[in-house]
């Protein structure tokens, strides 16, 4: 669209000057060669420079433009001098006080009523607020996209967990059933073997083999008990007791195993013993599994440290060993049934201890956390609620 001016000399017409000066946008009129003829008062509001100062600039408006955008505005002026029409080209200006503003320039050629080419006009609008809103919208959109990605990842992980839980539930039903069915004939075998063993004198040449069979029967019995406890835990009544006494009792129970492995088990000095109301047998089983694991992970001469602490209504028992640690890729699986990192340690169980411990403690409303890295040992933290009531 071309602008046609009245036949009267518009630059000497006070009426047209008043209209242009009252225009909110920053208006400029240029000759065909690009020299500034007139600029309205809005330039001072937007840049801090007066119209008189602008008219004295030989390369107006480049001194007002941010250095990064001067080349862009130079191209705009070249297009305007070529009688092109342009709209909404964004650039930045530097206000006299140093702060930066975003502008958008539009331009078009001007013609006299008699068809004479008079140059071109530019109209510059402050779009700083628009750009700020656009940037906020972009940030909100990016944040929303991130939330969508995170939620999608969570849903994917939940779906994986659901499928895993379904598999574990099916495995649990099978394992509990097998454990129950194995335990019945095993009890008969144990009783019959006890009668048979009672008739064999201790000095018999094969008596040691009978002792070995007896231990293996007991081992099978303990495995079936763990499997059944993992998948069909029996509810126990809560009682009040000092949890520190259970820790000491478990240490005494495991003292023969620790002595055999040449591992020292110590309880670090802690605050006054803490009274809890929990199923005592389940607490003992959880701590027994964790401390036994720490002993088995330790080398001769190592120390297993226990620390008891109270955090509000949560009691924490930390079990720290100086063993070889757990590889990062194994950490997510250490609580899976039948998973064990003790590949080079024969007769160390079937990888049910941690599964049983987590199952028991989560049923109490607690949790087990683990921190480990190869060569730096492992720290298990069992977090118990201070009190629960038996159902």
GIMO-V701882 format. One record per helix or strand. SS is the DSSP state (alpha for helix, beta for strand). FROM is the first residue (numbers start at 1). TO is the last residue. Records with the same first field share a line. If there is no record, write none. Layout:
SS=FROM-TO + FROM-TO
This chain:
beta=3-5 + 26-30 + 36-39 + 65-65 + 86-94 + 100-112 + 117-126 + 239-242 + 264-267 + 275-278 + 303-311 + 314-321 + 367-372 + 378-385 + 387-387
alpha=10-12 + 14-21 + 42-47 + 51-55 + 62-64 + 67-81 + 128-198 + 207-231 + 243-253 + 255-261 + 280-297 + 328-331 + 353-363
